[in-house]
Amino acid sequence: MLTRRAEPPLDPSILEEAADWLMRLSEHDLTDTERAEWECWKVSSPERSRAWSRAQLLQSKFGGLPPALAMSTLDRPSNPERRAALGKLALLLAAVPTGWGTWKLAQSQQWSADYHTAVGQRRELTLADGSRITLNTDSAIDVLFNTRQRLINLRAGEILVQTAPDSSAQPRPFLVSTREGRMQALGTRFTVRELEPRTQLAVLEGAVQVELADGRQTAPIIVNAGQRTDFSAQAFGQLNPTDSNVGAWTRGMLMADKMRLADFVSELARYRRGFVRCDPAIADLRISGAFPISDTQRSLNMLVQTYPVLVTGHLSGYWVTLSAA
């Protein structure tokens, strides 16, 4: 059976051109001159034709522009809001055909959750029982406390949990659930990160009992302080020592200790709107240092000053590429 070869990625500048035409078409009727210019642009190169095909697919999925981008204030080219929306739209075009599903999932996970954070935001909560939850970037949780349990459902992202003793007449278990399983705190402090189809758990104090979502044939395990693991709905990963920097994000830092540049970029991108790409030629470059996640541009500048890395921005900073200097 023949397999279809994956298409090469489109140039960010061409995606921005397609996004601009899509936005102009949604904002007002084109003049005859503008329409002729648009028709000429579409067929001027194979890459532009491919970019416009993605724009049409996106239009058909949304029935127009995504609602969050279809704003009447966007009709002035120099408007900063328009430039920001243009960058977001170009990123959606880069992700088509998966972009629509990702957009819908992110919106439903974030805005229907009890508590959530935006990209780059962190949030601390004190729950009714005195337990504390810190949400990392782009995270969402539901909180369900009743007479039988204290349950945190992690829909997306990452949390740090510091449990408090239950003062109820009948002490209730403190539970954290993900798609892959359920964790019961045994007087503890720990982090949980949802990376569907796996969950990452790191225990800083106390212990956590873990039960798999589909673990009828697998007994629960206990992860003790100083240990970490990951698990799917069917199987546990290995127990390993906890990384001493696992909670550095709560202090606004990303700690790297001889970390692969590709892995560093993947982590930093969590705190930055847009797309950050690392050239495979420098993916294995090892870097170390403390980098601020509240100012990702400063972190990128620190890389340039310390390592042989060149940072190139497109789409008003929404698309960043790291390459060899």
Secondary structure, DSSP 8 states (H G I E B T S, - for coil): -----------HHHHHHHHHHHHHHHHS---HHHHHHHHHHHTS-HHHHHHHHHHHHHHHHHTSS-TTT--GGGGSTT-HHHHHHHHHHHHHHHHTTTHHHHHHHHHHHHHTSSEE--TT--EEEE-TTS-EEEE-TT-EEEEEE-SS-EEEEEEEEEEEEE-----SSS---EEEE-SSEEEEESS-EEEEEEETTEEEEEEEESEEEEEETT-TTS--EEEETTEEEEE-SS-B---EE--TTTTGGGGTEEEEEEEEHHHHHHHHGGGSSSEEEE-GGGTT-EEEEEEESS-HHHHHHHHHHHSSEEEEEEGGGTEEEEEE-
